[in-house]
Amino acid sequence: TVTKPALSCTMTSAASTNPPPSNAAALSANAAGEARFFANAIASWYLNTIDPYAPHTQNIESRLRHPVHVVTRRILYGNVHATHQAEGNIHGSGGDDLEALFNDDDAEIKDGPETLTRRSAARMEAFLASCSVALREAPEIEEHMSKVGEKKGKNGKEKKKQGADAPALAVRARSGSSSTAPRACHQIDRGDLLVRLEIYCRTLRRIRCLLDADPSKPMEECVIQYEPKKAIRSRIRLIVQTYLRNVDCVRDVHKTLMTLVLRATLEVLAVEVWCPELRGTVDRLASGYEHKTQFASLAFLSSPDNSAETHLAPLLTKYFEYLQMNWESLVSKCELERMLRTVIDTDIRHYFKNAVFHSVGNILDECRRERESLDNIALPPPWKEGVFGMVGGGDTKGDVDAAIKQYCSDPVLIKQALRDLRREVITVNGQILPPAHSHMELAEHLGQILKSSQMMFSLTSPRSSRMLSKRKSSRKRMSNYTSDFGLELESDFSGTESDASLTGKLNVGLVDVLARRLLIAASRTGAGGDAYFIVRDLFGGDEVEVVPHHSNGKVNQGSIEIIVKMSSVIIKSHAKFDIFPKPIISDSDALIQFHTTTTETITLQQSHEASLTTLKEKKTNMTGWRTLAIRPAYYERVPQMH
């Protein structure tokens, strides 16, 4: 029996330790004053312009979002050395332009790039979400809004009329008399908002200090590891105070704590989603607090305030220490979870992660049933910032070229990719590519094999057609298999005269493009690891382990095929993964094996220069996108002997 339970969320102790204090990340008195100035500017403008009759959450969305975005751009990219005035005054030097930007939602912000980076935007969204839950909506407002919704559903004409009056109705409180009067909604306290904004601005200022210290390095989005204990205590105090305001009964404890802690986590890590490990850790934190306080609360031995100070604050302190020690691995796991949620259909992922397979035949049947989804998993380009959240990143040709070159210039990625390339069997239209030890050597080998006479012969010879028909006929004879599909070899060439002539038309730059794409395709630490993570997510679990296929003690992932045609170049990366029961015992057989093929198509276009026609890469909106196909290996049904 092959059992595939849901993925567990156990908290693991990380090998990493707290990073040494960085002088660049430490805030000076001036930097702290600048953060305080921006926090005061936002708080003063917000409290002076909010609608007192609108709910708190509505004001946060409509009035706080824009000034926070303006200040985020200013601190990260603009003139951060504004002269801070007295608290609460945003006028004068450094304040007039802020107030003008705050008042105009459509004002052009000239600080930095056109948009925030994806993770900076994620941090800002998490901060706004934390501010939204700082207050709990008044029960009478929630009840009245729900009744308005019920009335709107009963009558179409009434629905249209009430739809226009919904904001006004939402802020009216019921009274004992039949008449209703406008009533101001409870808004966030200035002190509470100011503390939240100052912590947020200090985080941005810390990021800016690191960026100014070494502009050549990319922006360091997560700085929780540099925060002093005082800043951590302020974060904990905010969570505790918000928890005490929002919890009315015992049944709200777990849900409220989960919401507050997870949103604070998204802000400090600057990620869009939390990974299963984080969710499991916070779930255990909330359950542990419930266990410690339940008896004392029922026996009236401790008030909620005392319980929060005695039990919740120490638990949160340990949790933030855990974030400071494990931030790097947690960010990687959250980014992986974001990728998995984006590329895999939600229903397919939920089904395979929670399915229980009773036999290999059961797995094959289910994979055959979901073949279309498993054969067409779209993978975004690994080098493009914001490809999942569509927050950052450019779509112009220049941006694509620069992003690819920057991604492939990472020395760590190149070193690992070249090591991985030497383990693979790489073919170019059937011709084996020699191993390379550098990017230049790889491009040289590619150029030589593309211009060789053997390459031209392989394109013009009818032998490839005979090999293709032979493979097709051999597949037809495989009728005694439980699975009717497997990993096909797709380097099928139909050799034409136009294909034969392309060897003299290849642009020198195209060879360099192919070399860079090969590095990306082969890197298992970069894009090449996507296939493994997706297979592990769908078919791994508590009781089974997904590992790359081994042959004679060595990892034997498969091969990389480059198929060159007149209109396109296709790069196919094949891999194999075995699934073993836990614990893995030496010389044990795999329960099942999965084959994967990652395909990238490079579109070509003809370029006419000085009466010479050459082939170059054609940039499209799908440049760099790949398709992943996952299929189980062939398994023969053995007749049972009676």
Secondary structure, 3 states (H helix, E strand, C coil): CCCCCCCCCCCCCCCCCCCCCCCCCCCCHHHHHHHHHHHHHHHHHHHHHCCCCCCHHHHHHHHHHHHHHHHHHHHHHCCCCCCCCCCCCCCCCCCHHHHHHHHCCCCCCCCCCCCCCHHHHHHHHHHHHHHHCCCCCCHHHHHHHHHHHHHHHHCHHHHHHHHHHHHHHHCECCCCCCCCCECCCCCCCHHHHHHHHHHHHHHHHHHHHHHHHCCCCCCCCCCHHHCCHHHHHHHHHHHHHHHHHHCCCHHHHHHHHHHHHHHHHHHHHCCCCCCHHHHHHHHHHHHHHHHHHHHHHHCCCCCHHHHHHHHHHHHHHHHHHHHHHHHHHHHHHHHHHHHHHHHCCHHHHHHHHHCCCCCHHHHHHHHHHCHHHHCCEEECCCCCCCCCCCCCCCCCHHHHHHHHHHHHCCHHHHHHHHHHHHHCEEEECCEECCCCCCHHHHHHHHHHHHCCHHHHHHHHCCHHHHHHHHHHHHHHCCCCECCCCCCCCCCCCCCCHHHHHHHHCECHHHHHHHHHHHHHHHCCCCHHHHHHHHHHHHHCCCCEEEEECEECCEECCCEEEEEECCCEEEEEEEEEEEEEECCCCCCCCCCEEEEEEEEEEEEEEEEEECCEEEEEECCCCCCCCEEEEEEECCCECCCCCC
